[in-house]
Amino acid sequence: THDSYFKRHFSRIELANSFFQNYLPAEIQKRIRWDTIREFTEFRQTEQTEEYIMTLIETWQQRGYEKGINVGIEQGIEKGMKTKSIDLISKLLKQKFSTEASDWIEKLPTLNLDQLETVTERILFSDSLSEIFDGLIH
């Protein structure tokens, strides 16, 4: 049941602290003295306290889902930007250097977005592939 699950996992102080530090809003976390948290052994559960606890749990779950969704969206956007950058750079390199660029193109996925932006800028002004990738790919 929910009660036994909650009791089993939150009776371990380190798990409870970790959970609360991940899901409580920052303004509430600032007010908590984490080093003073102790196991609470006596609790009289009433209908009102049960409803309150369930509301808290549902709120924390929702925040966890939202946090996960936001992280997923950010990662998806970054991956899409990287893919589009690699596609553009590949086309530019093929246009400027023909088949000579194929080994370098294969290495593009090892670069981060900032490095890919640097490569894009260098393509416009560089006369050689080694000049474009200098300091970026070994």
Secondary structure, 3 states (H helix, E strand, C coil): CHHHHHHHHHCCHHHHHHHHHHHCCHHHHCCCCHHHCCCCCCCCCCHHHHHHHHHHHHHHHHHHHHHHHHHHHHHHHHHHHHHHHHHHHHHHHHHHHHHHHHHHHHHHHHCCHHHHHHHHHHHHHCCCHHHHHCCCCC
